C-alpha cells in the first residue's frame, strides 16, 4: 500500500506515514480511493496523471498546504508539468480564492518548481558533457 505513494510521489509523506502508524484501517480506505483517482488513462482513468497531480497541487495551494503542494508538484513535474503551467494554475486559484493563496503558498511553490527546473537543466548539461 505504501508502495503506491513511492511510485507516484517518490516518497511517503509524513501524514501518510503517521496514518499507517496510528490509523492503518483508515489508511486502507484512503489509499483505495487514491488508487481509483490516480489511474492513468491506460488503466481506465479519465484524466492524465499530470493533470491529476496539478489538481492536487492547486487544492493544496488553496488549503495553504505547502508541503503537500511540493510533493504533488514534484510528481507533476516528473509527468511533464512546466513552471508556466503551474503559474497559470496558481493565478486561476488566486482569481477565485484570493491573493492570500499566492502570498502564503503559490509564490513559494513556483520558486520551488523553478529550482527543480534549474536542477534538471543542470543535470542534463552534466550528462551531455
MMTF fields as JSON, N, C-alpha, C and O atoms, coordinates in Angstrom:
{
  "mmtfVersion": "1.0.0",
  "mmtfProducer": "UNKNOWN",
  "numBonds": 515,
  "numAtoms": 516,
  "numGroups": 129,
  "numChains": 1,
  "numModels": 1,
  "chainsPerModel": [1],
  "groupsPerChain": [129],
  "chainIdList": ["A"],
  "bondAtomList": [4, 2, 8, 6, 12, 10, 16, 14, 20, 18, 24, 22, 28, 26, 32, 30, 36, 34, 40, 38, 44, 42, 48, 46, 52, 50, 56, 54, 60, 58, 64, 62, 68, 66, 72, 70, 76, 74, 80, 78, 84, 82, 88, 86, 92, 90, 96, 94, 100, 98, 104, 102, 108, 106, 112, 110, 116, 114, 120, 118, 124, 122, 128, 126, 132, 130, 136, 134, 140, 138, 144, 142, 148, 146, 152, 150, 156, 154, 160, 158, 164, 162, 168, 166, 172, 170, 176, 174, 180, 178, 184, 182, 188, 186, 192, 190, 196, 194, 200, 198, 204, 202, 208, 206, 212, 210, 216, 214, 220, 218, 224, 222, 228, 226, 232, 230, 236, 234, 240, 238, 244, 242, 248, 246, 252, 250, 256, 254, 260, 258, 264, 262, 268, 266, 272, 270, 276, 274, 280, 278, 284, 282, 288, 286, 292, 290, 296, 294, 300, 298, 304, 302, 308, 306, 312, 310, 316, 314, 320, 318, 324, 322, 328, 326, 332, 330, 336, 334, 340, 338, 344, 342, 348, 346, 352, 350, 356, 354, 360, 358, 364, 362, 368, 366, 372, 370, 376, 374, 380, 378, 384, 382, 388, 386, 392, 390, 396, 394, 400, 398, 404, 402, 408, 406, 412, 410, 416, 414, 420, 418, 424, 422, 428, 426, 432, 430, 436, 434, 440, 438, 444, 442, 448, 446, 452, 450, 456, 454, 460, 458, 464, 462, 468, 466, 472, 470, 476, 474, 480, 478, 484, 482, 488, 486, 492, 490, 496, 494, 500, 498, 504, 502, 508, 506, 512, 510],
  "bondOrderList": [1, 1, 1, 1, 1, 1, 1, 1, 1, 1, 1, 1, 1, 1, 1, 1, 1, 1, 1, 1, 1, 1, 1, 1, 1, 1, 1, 1, 1, 1, 1, 1, 1, 1, 1, 1, 1, 1, 1, 1, 1, 1, 1, 1, 1, 1, 1, 1, 1, 1, 1, 1, 1, 1, 1, 1, 1, 1, 1, 1, 1, 1, 1, 1, 1, 1, 1, 1, 1, 1, 1, 1, 1, 1, 1, 1, 1, 1, 1, 1, 1, 1, 1, 1, 1, 1, 1, 1, 1, 1, 1, 1, 1, 1, 1, 1, 1, 1, 1, 1, 1, 1, 1, 1, 1, 1, 1, 1, 1, 1, 1, 1, 1, 1, 1, 1, 1, 1, 1, 1, 1, 1, 1, 1, 1, 1, 1, 1],
  "groupList": [{"groupName": "UNK", "atomNameList": ["N", "CA", "C", "O"], "elementList": ["N", "C", "C", "O"], "formalChargeList": [0, 0, 0, 0], "bondAtomList": [1, 0, 2, 1, 3, 2], "bondOrderList": [1, 1, 2], "singleLetterCode": "X", "chemCompType": "L-PEPTIDE LINKING"}],
  "groupTypeList": [0, 0, 0, 0, 0, 0, 0, 0, 0, 0, 0, 0, 0, 0, 0, 0, 0, 0, 0, 0, 0, 0, 0, 0, 0, 0, 0, 0, 0, 0, 0, 0, 0, 0, 0, 0, 0, 0, 0, 0, 0, 0, 0, 0, 0, 0, 0, 0, 0, 0, 0, 0, 0, 0, 0, 0, 0, 0, 0, 0, 0, 0, 0, 0, 0, 0, 0, 0, 0, 0, 0, 0, 0, 0, 0, 0, 0, 0, 0, 0, 0, 0, 0, 0, 0, 0, 0, 0, 0, 0, 0, 0, 0, 0, 0, 0, 0, 0, 0, 0, 0, 0, 0, 0, 0, 0, 0, 0, 0, 0, 0, 0, 0, 0, 0, 0, 0, 0, 0, 0, 0, 0, 0, 0, 0, 0, 0, 0, 0],
  "groupIdList": [1, 2, 3, 4, 5, 6, 7, 8, 9, 10, 11, 12, 13, 14, 15, 16, 17, 18, 19, 20, 21, 22, 23, 24, 25, 26, 27, 28, 29, 30, 31, 32, 33, 34, 35, 36, 37, 38, 39, 40, 41, 42, 43, 44, 45, 46, 47, 48, 49, 50, 51, 52, 53, 54, 55, 56, 57, 58, 59, 60, 61, 62, 63, 64, 65, 66, 67, 68, 69, 70, 71, 72, 73, 74, 75, 76, 77, 78, 79, 80, 81, 82, 83, 84, 85, 86, 87, 88, 89, 90, 91, 92, 93, 94, 95, 96, 97, 98, 99, 100, 101, 102, 103, 104, 105, 106, 107, 108, 109, 110, 111, 112, 113, 114, 115, 116, 117, 118, 119, 120, 121, 122, 123, 124, 125, 126, 127, 128, 129],
  "secStructList": [7, 2, 2, 2, 2, 2, 2, 2, 2, 1, 1, 7, 7, 2, 2, 2, 2, 2, 2, 2, 2, 2, 7, 2, 2, 2, 2, 2, 2, 2, 2, 2, 2, 2, 2, 2, 2, 6, 7, 7, 4, 4, 4, 6, 7, 1, 1, 7, 2, 2, 2, 2, 2, 2, 2, 2, 2, 2, 2, 2, 2, 2, 2, 6, 7, 2, 2, 2, 2, 2, 2, 2, 2, 2, 2, 2, 2, 2, 6, 6, 7, 7, 2, 2, 2, 2, 2, 2, 2, 2, 2, 2, 2, 2, 2, 2, 2, 7, 6, 2, 2, 0, 0, 0, 0, 0, 2, 2, 2, 2, 2, 2, 2, 2, 2, 2, 2, 2, 2, 2, 2, 2, 2, 2, 2, 2, 2, 2, 7],
  "xCoordList": [0.826, 0.0, 0.867, 0.605, 1.891, 2.764, 3.585, 4.075, 3.729, 4.428, 3.728, 4.385, 2.405, 1.672, 2.17, 2.294, 2.449, 2.919, 4.335, 4.666, 5.157, 6.525, 6.521, 7.305, 5.65, 5.652, 5.111, 5.553, 4.175, 3.627, 4.328, 4.588, 4.641, 5.241, 6.753, 7.439, 7.265, 8.697, 9.087, 10.272, 8.1, 8.344, 7.048, 5.986, 7.155, 5.967, 5.805, 6.587, 4.801, 4.61, 4.404, 3.812, 4.889, 4.78, 3.338, 3.118, 2.344, 0.97, 0.526, -0.235, 1.001, 0.646, 1.369, 0.78, 2.654, 3.402, 2.701, 2.565, 2.259, 1.589, 0.256, -0.102, -0.476, -1.738, -1.475, -2.233, -0.406, -0.045, 0.279, -0.064, 0.938, 1.311, 0.121, -0.012, -0.745, -1.764, -3.182, -4.035, -3.447, -4.799, -4.723, -5.208, -4.112, -3.897, -5.185, -5.175, -6.276, -7.529, -8.039, -8.59, -7.862, -8.258, -7.392, -7.875, -6.116, -5.218, -5.644, -5.513, -6.149, -6.639, -7.731, -7.703, -8.687, -9.778, -9.292, -9.674, -8.454, -7.912, -7.103, -7.226, -6.286, -5.433, -6.252, -5.894, -7.325, -8.19, -8.792, -8.82, -9.263, -9.81, -8.73, -8.975, -7.541, -6.439, -6.037, -5.754, -6.008, -5.686, -6.696, -6.325, -7.979, -9.009, -8.75, -8.796, -8.482, -8.265, -7.042, -7.072, -5.981, -4.7, -4.533, -3.44, -5.599, -5.485, -5.179, -5.791, -4.231, -3.912, -4.991, -5.766, -5.045, -5.998, -5.812, -6.789, -4.57, -4.328, -4.935, -5.219, -5.134, -5.721, -7.212, -7.836, -7.785, -9.208, -9.533, -10.707, -8.529, -8.77, -9.14, -8.813, -9.818, -10.257, -9.236, -9.107, -8.52, -7.528, -6.128, -5.875, -5.21, -3.815, -3.258, -3.777, -2.215, -1.659, -1.122, -1.254, -0.525, -0.032, -1.167, -0.998, -2.308, -3.456, -3.945, -4.279, -3.985, -4.418, -3.48, -3.93, -2.175, -1.213, -1.362, -1.273, -1.588, -1.793, -3.023, -2.999, -4.083, -5.28, -4.941, -5.337, -4.211, -3.792, -2.944, -3.119, -2.025, -1.179, -2.053, -1.882, -2.981, -3.786, -4.717, -4.961, -5.228, -6.039, -5.188, -5.655, -3.95, -3.052, -2.73, -2.597, -2.603, -2.38, -3.581, -3.411, -4.782, -5.991, -5.989, -6.36, -5.571, -5.572, -4.35, -4.292, -3.382, -2.17, -1.224, -0.416, -1.313, -0.501, 0.724, 0.72, 1.769, 2.953, 3.655, 4.082, 3.785, 4.457, 3.727, 4.358, 2.41, 1.634, 1.736, 1.854, 1.689, 1.798, 3.153, 3.231, 4.215, 5.547, 5.612, 6.157, 5.066, 5.068, 4.384, 4.926, 3.195, 2.446, 3.068, 3.0, 3.668, 4.338, 5.523, 5.736, 6.284, 7.441, 6.959, 7.57, 5.858, 5.304, 4.773, 4.945, 4.136, 3.597, 4.716, 4.588, 5.811, 6.957, 7.538, 7.904, 7.628, 8.092, 7.19, 7.64, 5.911, 4.942, 4.906, 4.134, 5.744, 5.832, 5.262, 5.237, 4.804, 4.27, 5.387, 6.482, 5.114, 6.103, 5.79, 4.683, 6.787, 6.604, 5.525, 4.714, 5.501, 4.487, 3.073, 2.152, 2.909, 1.59, 1.188, 0.044, 2.135, 1.852, 1.479, 0.524, 2.227, 1.963, 0.559, -0.158, 0.167, -1.193, -2.238, -3.221, -2.012, -2.942, -3.023, -4.109, -1.881, -1.869, -2.608, -3.263, -2.505, -3.225, -4.728, -5.503, -5.15, -6.571, -7.057, -8.123, -6.271, -6.63, -6.728, -7.678, -5.766, -5.769, -7.005, -7.614, -7.377, -8.534, -9.828, -10.728, -9.913, -11.14, -11.093, -12.087, -9.937, -9.85, -9.14, -9.152, -8.528, -7.932, -6.418, -5.761, -5.887, -4.452, -3.674, -2.493, -4.333, -3.608, -3.102, -2.121, -3.76, -3.27, -1.903, -1.053, -1.691, -0.388, 0.587, 1.73, 0.14, 1.017, 1.485, 2.588, 0.661, 1.024, 1.709, 2.593, 1.319, 1.794, 2.241, 3.282, 1.483, 1.714, 3.106, 3.763, 3.567, 4.888, 5.999, 6.981, 5.852, 6.862, 6.922, 7.996, 5.766, 5.7, 6.321, 7.051, 6.035, 6.633, 8.146, 8.866, 8.64, 10.088, 10.654, 11.72, 9.943, 10.384, 10.464, 11.45, 9.441, 9.435, 10.483, 11.087, 10.706, 11.776, 13.117, 13.948, 13.329, 14.57, 14.646, 15.713, 13.538, 13.52, 13.902, 14.667, 13.375, 13.7, 15.173, 15.809, 15.73, 17.158, 18.018, 18.992, 17.659, 18.403, 18.34, 19.34, 17.173, 17.018, 17.89, 18.561, 17.884, 18.731, 20.199, 20.97, 20.585, 21.983, 22.377, 23.467, 21.479, 21.734, 21.859, 22.709, 21.0, 21.044, 22.342, 22.922, 22.805, 24.076, 25.229, 26.144, 25.187, 26.231, 26.294, 27.376, 25.136, 25.138, 25.581, 25.996, 25.497, 25.946, 27.454, 28.061, 28.05, 29.485, 30.347, 31.573],
  "yCoordList": [-1.194, 0.0, 1.253, 2.174, 1.314, 2.484, 2.58, 3.652, 1.459, 1.465, 2.33, 2.877, 2.462, 3.338, 4.776, 5.482, 5.2, 6.571, 6.745, 7.77, 5.734, 5.795, 5.862, 6.603, 5.097, 5.066, 6.351, 6.741, 7.019, 8.249, 9.499, 10.412, 9.559, 10.768, 10.673, 11.69, 9.454, 9.292, 9.305, 9.268, 9.357, 9.318, 8.952, 8.864, 8.745, 8.531, 9.791, 10.013, 10.62, 11.843, 11.533, 10.515, 12.402, 12.188, 11.969, 11.109, 12.703, 12.414, 10.991, 10.375, 10.469, 9.099, 8.107, 7.12, 8.37, 7.514, 7.474, 6.408, 8.631, 8.692, 7.945, 7.269, 8.069, 7.335, 5.835, 5.077, 5.4, 3.978, 3.516, 2.398, 4.373, 4.034, 4.034, 3.134, 5.039, 5.268, 4.896, 4.678, 4.822, 4.509, 3.7, 4.138, 2.516, 1.745, 1.379, 1.293, 1.165, 0.841, 2.042, 1.882, 3.239, 4.454, 4.619, 5.039, 4.288, 4.389, 3.445, 3.781, 2.281, 1.346, 1.986, 1.896, 2.626, 3.281, 4.461, 4.624, 5.286, 6.45, 6.01, 6.59, 4.992, 4.516, 3.906, 4.034, 3.258, 2.687, 3.799, 3.698, 4.839, 5.983, 6.626, 6.973, 6.782, 7.404, 6.568, 7.122, 5.253, 4.377, 4.568, 4.597, 4.7, 4.943, 6.28, 6.358, 7.311, 8.651, 8.683, 9.332, 8.006, 8.135, 7.182, 7.081, 6.484, 5.612, 6.447, 7.49, 5.974, 6.631, 6.274, 5.343, 7.003, 6.619, 5.171, 4.494, 4.694, 3.3, 2.315, 1.168, 2.77, 1.921, 2.183, 1.634, 3.021, 3.316, 4.664, 4.995, 5.444, 6.783, 7.749, 7.517, 8.827, 9.802, 10.912, 11.409, 11.303, 12.384, 11.802, 10.766, 12.484, 12.055, 12.36, 13.217, 11.659, 11.764, 13.168, 13.66, 13.822, 15.185, 16.112, 16.914, 16.007, 16.848, 16.529, 17.432, 15.246, 14.859, 15.428, 15.928, 15.351, 15.902, 17.422, 17.987, 18.088, 19.539, 19.905, 20.879, 19.142, 19.404, 19.283, 20.136, 18.232, 18.098, 19.297, 19.824, 19.72, 20.873, 22.086, 22.745, 22.377, 23.581, 23.505, 24.516, 22.333, 22.185, 22.416, 23.014, 21.944, 22.199, 23.688, 24.204, 24.381, 25.83, 26.519, 27.399, 26.125, 26.701, 26.499, 27.397, 25.321, 24.989, 25.523, 25.436, 26.069, 26.568, 25.468, 25.669, 24.305, 23.143, 23.088, 22.373, 23.841, 23.926, 22.585, 22.231, 21.831, 20.527, 19.596, 18.946, 19.532, 18.695, 19.185, 18.386, 20.511, 21.08, 20.745, 20.44, 20.801, 20.46, 18.993, 18.662, 18.119, 16.687, 16.439, 15.747, 17.0, 16.775, 17.528, 17.057, 18.68, 19.417, 18.624, 18.548, 18.042, 17.219, 16.075, 15.782, 15.439, 14.353, 14.885, 14.241, 16.042, 16.626, 17.016, 16.833, 17.552, 17.911, 16.657, 16.683, 15.564, 14.295, 13.851, 13.186, 14.225, 13.866, 14.896, 14.751, 15.947, 16.918, 18.294, 19.122, 18.575, 19.903, 20.935, 20.691, 22.086, 23.164, 24.231, 24.303, 25.042, 26.171, 27.108, 27.614, 27.348, 28.231, 27.687, 28.449, 26.381, 25.779, 25.898, 26.225, 25.632, 25.78, 27.218, 27.463, 28.165, 29.568, 29.966, 30.653, 29.538, 29.827, 29.26, 29.924, 28.03, 27.423, 28.205, 28.4, 28.654, 29.449, 30.77, 31.258, 31.348, 32.595, 32.356, 33.209, 31.204, 30.856, 30.735, 31.241, 30.065, 29.916, 31.289, 31.555, 32.154, 33.486, 34.272, 34.975, 34.153, 34.887, 34.463, 35.277, 33.189, 32.669, 32.737, 33.081, 32.408, 32.231, 33.374, 33.424, 34.28, 35.448, 35.462, 34.434, 36.665, 36.915, 36.136, 35.842, 35.803, 35.084, 33.723, 33.215, 33.124, 31.836, 32.006, 31.12, 33.143, 33.435, 33.865, 33.407, 34.738, 35.298, 34.285, 34.407, 33.294, 32.31, 31.076, 30.51, 30.653, 29.366, 29.416, 28.852, 30.073, 29.999, 30.405, 29.673, 31.576, 32.039, 31.127, 30.905, 30.6, 29.69, 28.409, 27.863, 27.951, 26.741, 26.979, 26.129, 28.128, 28.439, 28.545, 28.068, 29.159, 29.197, 27.78, 27.492, 26.908, 25.521, 24.817, 24.139, 24.972, 24.315, 24.941, 24.24, 26.243, 26.879, 26.248, 26.017, 25.97, 25.31, 23.888, 23.455, 23.161, 21.82, 21.883, 21.047, 22.868, 23.005, 23.356, 22.843, 24.234, 24.564, 23.33, 23.101, 22.533, 21.307, 20.341, 19.713, 20.222, 19.315, 19.77, 18.951, 21.075, 21.588, 21.354, 20.982, 21.57, 21.367, 19.889, 19.577, 18.99, 17.547, 17.154, 16.341, 17.742, 17.432, 17.917, 17.23, 19.105, 19.619, 18.739, 18.464, 18.295, 17.432, 16.082, 15.519, 15.551, 14.229, 14.32, 13.317, 15.508, 15.679, 15.888, 15.657, 16.325, 16.627, 15.396, 15.501],
  "zCoordList": [0.0, 0.0, 0.0, -0.774, 0.844, 0.866, -0.414, -0.77, -1.095, -2.369, -3.41, -4.296, -3.319, -4.239, -4.118, -5.119, -2.907, -2.677, -3.213, -3.808, -2.995, -3.514, -5.039, -5.632, -5.665, -7.128, -7.735, -8.816, -7.085, -7.654, -7.155, -7.938, -5.862, -5.286, -5.124, -5.025, -5.097, -4.885, -3.423, -3.095, -2.537, -1.093, -0.383, -0.999, 0.901, 1.728, 2.574, 3.499, 2.272, 3.049, 4.532, 4.891, 5.358, 6.809, 7.273, 8.125, 6.758, 7.194, 6.842, 7.588, 5.707, 5.322, 6.225, 6.664, 6.503, 7.436, 8.793, 9.393, 9.272, 10.568, 10.541, 11.506, 9.431, 9.332, 9.342, 9.947, 8.674, 8.682, 10.094, 10.478, 10.869, 12.243, 13.194, 14.024, 13.076, 14.1, 13.686, 14.546, 12.396, 11.913, 10.625, 9.582, 10.696, 9.464, 8.722, 7.494, 9.429, 8.745, 7.962, 6.873, 8.499, 7.775, 6.53, 5.478, 6.658, 5.513, 4.391, 3.214, 4.746, 3.721, 2.87, 1.643, 3.524, 2.793, 1.981, 0.822, 2.583, 1.885, 0.663, -0.416, 0.844, -0.247, -1.378, -2.549, -1.035, -2.075, -2.928, -4.155, -2.291, -3.022, -3.882, -5.037, -3.32, -4.049, -5.265, -6.327, -5.121, -6.264, -7.386, -8.56, -7.028, -8.028, -8.734, -9.962, -7.963, -8.524, -9.429, -10.475, -9.057, -9.752, -10.939, -11.496, -11.332, -12.51, -13.746, -13.976, -14.531, -15.797, -16.821, -16.602, -17.932, -18.983, -19.444, -19.767, -19.477, -19.873, -18.878, -19.225, -17.632, -16.593, -16.416, -15.508, -17.28, -17.2, -16.587, -16.419, -16.252, -15.714, -16.827, -17.991, -16.475, -17.475, -17.699, -18.818, -16.675, -16.774, -16.769, -16.155, -17.467, -17.401, -16.007, -15.292, -15.642, -14.287, -14.014, -12.893, -15.003, -14.812, -14.381, -13.462, -15.032, -14.68, -13.275, -12.508, -12.94, -11.593, -10.536, -9.505, -10.792, -9.833, -9.742, -8.652, -10.882, -10.857, -10.035, -9.281, -10.173, -9.358, -7.882, -7.087, -7.5, -6.099, -5.664, -4.566, -6.536, -6.22, -5.924, -4.899, -6.817, -6.67, -5.461, -4.803, -5.172, -3.958, -2.707, -1.737, -2.731, -1.601, -1.484, -0.375, -2.614, -2.571, -1.923, -1.079, -2.313, -1.72, -0.206, 0.551, 0.223, 1.653, 2.396, 3.622, 1.681, 2.323, 2.759, 3.666, 2.123, 2.481, 1.563, 0.561, 1.907, 1.058, 0.919, -0.18, 2.002, 1.91, 0.945, 0.112, 1.054, 0.141, -1.294, -2.224, -1.474, -2.815, -3.434, -4.623, -2.638, -3.151, -3.555, -4.608, -2.73, -3.056, -4.386, -5.248, -4.558, -5.795, -6.967, -8.102, -6.715, -7.793, -8.324, -9.534, -7.423, -7.842, -8.746, -9.773, -8.346, -9.155, -10.489, -11.524, -10.47, -11.705, -12.66, -13.87, -12.13, -12.962, -13.607, -14.782, -12.858, -13.436, -14.583, -15.516, -14.507, -15.558, -16.68, -17.627, -16.582, -17.668, -17.4, -18.311, -16.193, -15.874, -15.915, -15.408, -16.518, -16.583, -15.531, -14.998, -15.256, -14.338, -14.868, -14.091, -16.184, -16.767, -16.533, -16.24, -16.662, -16.427, -14.965, -14.652, -14.072, -12.646, -12.317, -11.58, -12.861, -12.575, -13.031, -12.304, -14.23, -14.691, -13.733, -13.403, -13.295, -12.35, -11.058, -10.512, -10.565, -9.328, -9.522, -8.601, -10.716, -10.992, -11.036, -10.603, -11.555, -11.529, -10.085, -9.734, -9.261, -7.85, -7.196, -6.459, -7.453, -6.862, -7.3, -6.494, -8.588, -9.098, -8.413, -8.208, -8.062, -7.455, -5.925, -5.285, -5.344, -3.887, -3.164, -1.934, -3.901, -3.265, -3.286, -3.448, -3.117, -3.177, -2.118, -2.303, -1.014, 0.046, -0.413, 0.13, -1.408, -1.904, -2.556, -2.464, -3.215, -3.811, -2.726, -2.693, -1.849, -0.821, 0.213, 0.745, 0.498, 1.519, 0.946, 1.588, -0.243, -0.757, -2.212, -2.553, -3.068, -4.502, -4.942, -5.683, -4.489, -4.936, -4.442, -5.151, -3.236, -2.69, -3.523, -3.776, -3.935, -4.755, -6.128, -6.638, -6.721, -8.031, -7.909, -8.785, -6.842, -6.613, -6.511, -7.055, -5.817, -5.659, -7.013, -7.299, -7.843, -9.15, -10.068, -10.879, -9.951, -10.726, -10.373, -11.252, -9.1, -8.672, -9.226, -9.662, -9.216, -9.815, -11.289, -11.771, -12.003, -13.429, -13.626, -14.547, -12.764, -12.861, -12.625, -13.342, -11.619, -11.325, -12.501, -12.847, -13.112, -14.257, -15.424, -16.053, -15.716, -16.802, -16.497, -17.381, -15.252, -14.843, -14.996, -15.475, -14.586, -14.722, -16.188, -16.551, -17.034, -18.465, -19.09, -19.931, -18.683, -19.198, -18.753, -19.529, -17.501, -16.961, -17.643, -17.81, -18.043, -18.681, -20.142, -20.722, -20.741, -22.125, -22.213, -23.259, -21.113, -21.119, -21.135, -21.141]
}
